[in-house]
Amino acid sequence: MTAEVFRTPDERFENLPGWPYEPRYVDVDGLRIHYVDEGAGDPVVCFHGEPTWSYLYRKMIPPLVSAGHRVICFDYAGFGRSDKPTDRGWYTYDRHSAIAAAVLGPLELRAATVVVQDWGGPIGLRWAVDNDDRVSRLVILNTGLFTGRVSRGFLAWRGISPPGIRICRWDPCCRVRRPPSLPMTWWPRTRHRSRPWSPRPAPRSFLCWSPPSRVRPARPRWPPCRNRWDGGRNRR
């Protein structure tokens, strides 16, 4: 791993409401990746979205564990307690997918229920297809099934959002700069430290977001999921 990496100090995660879980870590290509593994029984694997981390599922973990399930949630590289490469070009769909496989592979999961939300959809569904012998159920929340064809609305959002986010060397959440091309009418009036692009204060759940701009689909860099779901018929 040659990219410069930021690691959010552990004290940032102390005394989080509803989060008593002991952090677990696995090394993937020199990155420390965080996950929680609670309970016993048929596994439920939760893939979070952007800009949150495993904390997203804090209210789901207790009832699932009480119902006799084993719950696994992990933070993607660049999110939560996982290490954060500061090179924006490092972030790709394939890298996130490879890390998911490296984290979940050794856990010996069987008859798993896969829960996906937001960007957890393309990452988690790819893992589910690659490991269909380990997966029994899918719980698909607000997400998308990417085929390589992107809507105009998505492209418009993608064109607006990435330029304003910059990574600071010592804290990836600490700087937001408005690009000259972005009108002030589009820019948040309140820059809350934990969610600086939001016009209103955010809870502490959004602690350490790193821009995954390279993960967003852009032709021709989006073949893996497309080829998987349509047999490569739309390949260019």
RABELLIN-V281391 format. One record per residue. N is the residue number from 1. PHI is phi in whole degrees, -180 to 180 (* if undefined). BURIAL is + if it has 24 or more other C-alpha atoms within 12 Angstrom, else -. Layout:
n=[N;N]
phi=[PHI;PHI]
burial=[BURIAL;BURIAL]
//
This chain:
n=[1;2;3;4;5;6;7;8;9;10;11;12;13;14;15;16;17;18;19;20;21;22;23;24;25;26;27;28;29;30;31;32;33;34;35;36;37;38;39;40;41;42;43;44;45;46;47;48;49;50;51;52;53;54;55;56;57;58;59;60;61;62;63;64;65;66;67;68;69;70;71;72;73;74;75;76;77;78;79;80;81;82;83;84;85;86;87;88;89;90;91;92;93;94;95;96;97;98;99;100;101;102;103;104;105;106;107;108;109;110;111;112;113;114;115;116;117;118;119;120;121;122;123;124;125;126;127;128;129;130;131;132;133;134;135;136;137;138;139;140;141;142;143;144;145;146;147;148;149;150;151;152;153;154;155;156;157;158;159;160;161;162;163;164;165;166;167;168;169;170;171;172;173;174;175;176;177;178;179;180;181;182;183;184;185;186;187;188;189;190;191;192;193;194;195;196;197;198;199;200;201;202;203;204;205;206;207;208;209;210;211;212;213;214;215;216;217;218;219;220;221;222;223;224;225;226;227;228;229;230;231;232;233;234;235;236]
phi=[*;-104;-70;-68;-125;-105;-123;-65;-57;-61;-66;-64;-106;-75;59;-72;-61;71;-134;-92;-82;-73;-71;-121;-135;-137;-90;-127;53;86;-103;-87;-106;-96;-152;-119;-141;-123;83;-145;125;-62;-77;-120;-106;-108;-107;-83;-115;-112;-108;-95;-148;-59;-57;-54;-100;-60;-89;-92;-62;-59;-68;-68;-65;-64;-83;93;-112;-99;-114;-120;-131;-130;-97;-63;-58;97;-132;57;-91;-79;-63;-129;-58;-89;-86;-61;-69;-69;-79;-135;-61;-63;-66;-61;-67;-65;-67;-58;-65;-69;-74;-85;-55;-74;-83;54;-82;-140;54;-79;-101;-102;-109;-126;-146;56;-68;-65;-64;-63;-77;-71;-69;-64;-63;-63;-68;-67;-126;-63;-75;-103;-113;-109;-144;-123;-117;-106;-94;-71;-159;-141;-109;-83;-119;101;-105;-108;-71;-63;-62;-64;-65;-65;-63;-62;-71;-88;-78;-64;-63;-83;-105;-129;-96;-85;-64;-107;-162;-69;-103;-100;-136;-134;-121;-79;-70;-58;-79;-99;-63;-62;-64;-91;-95;-60;-81;-115;-106;-68;-59;-83;-151;-66;-89;-88;-76;-137;-59;-119;-69;-71;-65;-95;-96;-143;-96;-123;-69;-93;-60;-77;-83;-66;-65;-150;-60;-99;-97;-134;-82;-61;-71;-62;-64;-70;-94;-122;69;78;-66;-98;-64;-123]
burial=[-;-;-;-;+;+;+;+;-;-;-;-;+;-;-;-;-;-;-;-;+;-;+;-;+;+;-;+;-;-;+;+;+;+;+;+;+;+;-;-;-;+;+;+;+;+;+;+;+;+;+;+;+;+;+;+;+;+;-;+;+;-;-;+;-;-;-;-;+;+;+;+;+;+;+;+;+;+;+;+;+;+;+;+;+;+;+;+;-;+;+;+;+;+;+;+;+;+;+;+;+;+;+;+;-;-;-;-;+;+;-;+;+;+;+;+;+;+;+;+;+;+;+;+;+;+;+;+;+;-;+;-;-;+;+;-;-;+;-;+;-;-;-;+;+;+;+;+;+;-;-;-;-;-;-;-;-;-;-;-;+;+;+;+;+;+;+;+;-;-;+;+;+;+;+;+;-;+;-;-;-;-;-;-;-;-;+;-;-;-;-;-;+;+;+;+;+;-;-;-;-;-;-;+;+;+;+;+;+;+;+;+;+;+;+;+;+;-;-;-;-;+;+;+;+;+;-;+;-;-;-;-;-;-;-;-]
//
